[in-house]
Amino acid sequence: MSANQPVRVAIIGLGFGAEFIPIYQNYPGVEMYAICRRDQKGLDEAGDKYGIPARYTDYHELLKDPKIDAVHINSPIPDHGWMSVAALKAGKHVACTVPMGTSVEECRAIVEAQRASGKVYMMMETVVYSREYLYVKELYDKGVLGRLQFLRGSHMQDMDGWPSYWPGLPPMWYATHCVSPCLAILSEPGKPALAESVVCHGSGKIRDDLVRHYGSPFAIESATFKIKGSDVVAEVTRSLFDTARQYRESFDAYGSKASFEWQLAEHQKPLIHTKSSEAHPIPEPEIAKETEVPDYARLLPEGIQRFTMPAAIQDAEHLSFLQGGGHGGSHPHLVNAFLQAVQGKKPAFPDAPTSANWTMVGICAHESAMKGGDRVTIPNF
Ligand SMILES: NC(=O)c1ccc[n+]([C@@H]2O[C@H](COP(=O)([O-])OP(=O)(O)OC[C@H]3O[C@@H](n4cnc5c(N)ncnc54)[C@H](O)[C@@H]3O)[C@@H](O)[C@H]2O)c1
C-alpha cells in the first residue's frame, strides 16, 4: 500500500457491523471494498444496498484477497479471537469489536500475532469514544475534576432473546464497556493505565437453562480492580440475565474538586457535583447540578461528522444501537482512530496490549468470582 493508494477495508459480520459501512464510505482516502457474512442472500442484500463490489461468505477466502489492507471484525463473540489472529497472520490490519477474546490465551495470541506482523490491532471499544466519556476526559484534562479519587462503571443489559452465543455468558466476559473508561481516563498518550489485579464477587443466580451454557451461575458480577502505579481503585458491575434493570452503560468519576455521575435512567441528565469549600462555599442543594454533554463531531473529518447522530446511522433500528443509546456517537470516532493508526498518523488506542488488559480485567474477574472472591493477578504481556 503506497501513500497515495486508498486503504481498502473489509467488514466481517453485518449485524452491528453494517452500521460502519457508510462511515468508511465517507472517509477520505478509504475504499469500502469488501463485506463478509455466511448467508449469501443477506450478503448480497447488503452488497447491493451499499454498492460494495467484493463479497465473501467464507472468511478464509476473504483473507486471501491481496487487495484488502484492513479488516473490521463484527462477528459473534467466540469468533473474535481466531479471526483476529488469522487476519494478522495474513498481513491485514485488524479492528475488532469487543471483547478482544474470551480467554487469557486468546488475548495473548492476538498480542503475539500483532507484534509478529507489525500490523495495527485495535479493539473497537465504543465507550471510550462516546461523547460522555470524551466530556469527562476533557473535564479531567482541564483540571476541573481535580485529583481523581475513585472510578466506577456499570453495564446492565437484559440479553433475553439475543443470538445463541449470549445465553448464560459470564457477565464479566463482556465487561470492556465499564472497565475501559476507568483505565482510559488515567492513560496518557503512549502510556496506557493498566489494571494489575482484580477481586470479584458473583451475586444471585440465573435460570438453570442459562447456567448450562458456560457454567456461570451469577446474575450479577461486581469487581474492584487495582491500577498499576496509581492509588485509584475502580469498581465495575455487570448483569446480563434475570435482573430487572433498564439498559445502563454508565461511568462515574469522583474527583477532589468535582465529580461526574451518570444519570440513573435514560432521558435524565448526568450530574456534576462541585466541592464546597470555605473560600467558595456552595449551598448543599447546589452542589449537584445537571449537565449537558456536548457532541464532539468537530474532532472528525468533515465527511463523517454527521455519523455521531443517530439520524445519520443507516441501520439505527439494530437492537444494539437502540439499547445502546446510539453508543454515544462513537462509531465515526472509532473509524477515524483506526484509520489514523493504519495510515501511521497516530498509534491505535487501545492497541493490542491495552485491549488485552481491558478484556482480561473481565476474564480474571469472572475467575475470581468462581473462586469465591480470591484476588486474581492480571497477566502482563
Ligand atoms: N457497543 C458495542 O461495542 C457493540 C454493540 C453491538 C454488538 N457488538 C459486538 O458485535 C458483534 C456482532 O453483534 P451482532 O449483534 O451484530 O451479532 P449478530 O449475531 O446479529 O451478527 C453477527 C454477524 O456475523 C456474521 N458471521 C457469523 N459467523 C461468521 C463467520 N464465521 N464468518 C463470517 N461472518 C460471520 C453473521 O452472518 C452476522 O452477519 C458481537 O461480538 C457483539 O459483541 C458490540
Ligand as a Chemical Component Dictionary entry (heavy atoms), coordinates in Angstrom:
data_LIG
# 
_chem_comp.id                   LIG 
_chem_comp.type                 NON-POLYMER 
_chem_comp.pdbx_formal_charge   0 
_chem_comp.three_letter_code    LIG 
# 
loop_
_chem_comp_atom.comp_id 
_chem_comp_atom.atom_id 
_chem_comp_atom.alt_atom_id 
_chem_comp_atom.type_symbol 
_chem_comp_atom.charge 
_chem_comp_atom.model_Cartn_x 
_chem_comp_atom.model_Cartn_y 
_chem_comp_atom.model_Cartn_z 
_chem_comp_atom.pdbx_ordinal 
LIG N1  N1  N 0  -21.210 -1.309  21.639 1  
LIG C1  C1  C 0  -20.540 -2.282  21.062 2  
LIG O1  O1  O 0  -19.328 -2.255  21.051 3  
LIG C2  C2  C 0  -21.279 -3.426  20.411 4  
LIG C3  C3  C 0  -22.638 -3.323  20.148 5  
LIG C4  C4  C 0  -23.266 -4.392  19.498 6  
LIG C5  C5  C 0  -22.565 -5.523  19.147 7  
LIG N2  N2  N 1  -21.237 -5.587  19.442 8  
LIG C6  C6  C 0  -20.477 -6.799  19.064 9  
LIG O2  O2  O 0  -20.607 -7.017  17.691 10 
LIG C7  C7  C 0  -20.639 -8.402  17.407 11 
LIG C8  C8  C 0  -21.797 -8.707  16.498 12 
LIG O3  O3  O 0  -23.005 -8.368  17.142 13 
LIG P1  P1  P 0  -24.400 -8.510  16.371 14 
LIG O4  O4  O 0  -25.439 -8.127  17.369 15 
LIG O5  O5  O -1 -24.354 -7.853  15.058 16 
LIG O6  O6  O 0  -24.412 -10.091 16.159 17 
LIG P2  P2  P 0  -25.205 -10.973 15.129 18 
LIG O7  O7  O 0  -25.092 -12.370 15.639 19 
LIG O8  O8  O 0  -26.561 -10.354 14.880 20 
LIG O9  O9  O 0  -24.413 -10.808 13.753 21 
LIG C9  C9  C 0  -23.205 -11.482 13.516 22 
LIG C10 C10 C 0  -22.815 -11.337 12.071 23 
LIG O10 O10 O 0  -21.601 -12.088 11.874 24 
LIG C11 C11 C 0  -21.741 -12.947 10.750 25 
LIG N3  N3  N 0  -20.913 -14.137 10.982 26 
LIG C12 C12 C 0  -21.052 -15.063 11.951 27 
LIG N4  N4  N 0  -20.092 -16.006 11.838 28 
LIG C13 C13 C 0  -19.343 -15.677 10.762 29 
LIG C14 C14 C 0  -18.241 -16.289 10.114 30 
LIG N5  N5  N 0  -17.691 -17.420 10.571 31 
LIG N6  N6  N 0  -17.731 -15.679 9.022  32 
LIG C15 C15 C 0  -18.275 -14.535 8.555  33 
LIG N7  N7  N 0  -19.324 -13.913 9.121  34 
LIG C16 C16 C 0  -19.863 -14.487 10.205 35 
LIG C17 C17 C 0  -23.208 -13.248 10.682 36 
LIG O11 O11 O 0  -23.575 -13.651 9.402  37 
LIG C18 C18 C 0  -23.823 -11.899 11.082 38 
LIG O12 O12 O 0  -23.861 -11.044 9.959  39 
LIG C19 C19 C 0  -20.717 -9.118  18.738 40 
LIG O13 O13 O 0  -19.485 -9.693  19.013 41 
LIG C20 C20 C 0  -21.016 -8.046  19.747 42 
LIG O14 O14 O 0  -20.310 -8.256  20.938 43 
LIG C21 C21 C 0  -20.591 -4.560  20.051 44 
# 
loop_
_chem_comp_bond.comp_id 
_chem_comp_bond.atom_id_1 
_chem_comp_bond.atom_id_2 
_chem_comp_bond.value_order 
_chem_comp_bond.pdbx_ordinal 
LIG N1  C1  SING 1  
LIG C1  O1  DOUB 2  
LIG C1  C2  SING 3  
LIG C2  C3  SING 4  
LIG C2  C21 DOUB 5  
LIG C3  C4  DOUB 6  
LIG C4  C5  SING 7  
LIG C5  N2  DOUB 8  
LIG N2  C6  SING 9  
LIG N2  C21 SING 10 
LIG C6  O2  SING 11 
LIG C6  C20 SING 12 
LIG O2  C7  SING 13 
LIG C7  C8  SING 14 
LIG C7  C19 SING 15 
LIG C8  O3  SING 16 
LIG O3  P1  SING 17 
LIG P1  O4  DOUB 18 
LIG P1  O5  SING 19 
LIG P1  O6  SING 20 
LIG O6  P2  SING 21 
LIG P2  O7  DOUB 22 
LIG P2  O8  SING 23 
LIG P2  O9  SING 24 
LIG O9  C9  SING 25 
LIG C9  C10 SING 26 
LIG C10 O10 SING 27 
LIG C10 C18 SING 28 
LIG O10 C11 SING 29 
LIG C11 N3  SING 30 
LIG C11 C17 SING 31 
LIG N3  C12 SING 32 
LIG N3  C16 SING 33 
LIG C12 N4  DOUB 34 
LIG N4  C13 SING 35 
LIG C13 C14 SING 36 
LIG C13 C16 DOUB 37 
LIG C14 N5  SING 38 
LIG C14 N6  DOUB 39 
LIG N6  C15 SING 40 
LIG C15 N7  DOUB 41 
LIG N7  C16 SING 42 
LIG C17 O11 SING 43 
LIG C17 C18 SING 44 
LIG C18 O12 SING 45 
LIG C19 O13 SING 46 
LIG C19 C20 SING 47 
LIG C20 O14 SING 48 
# 
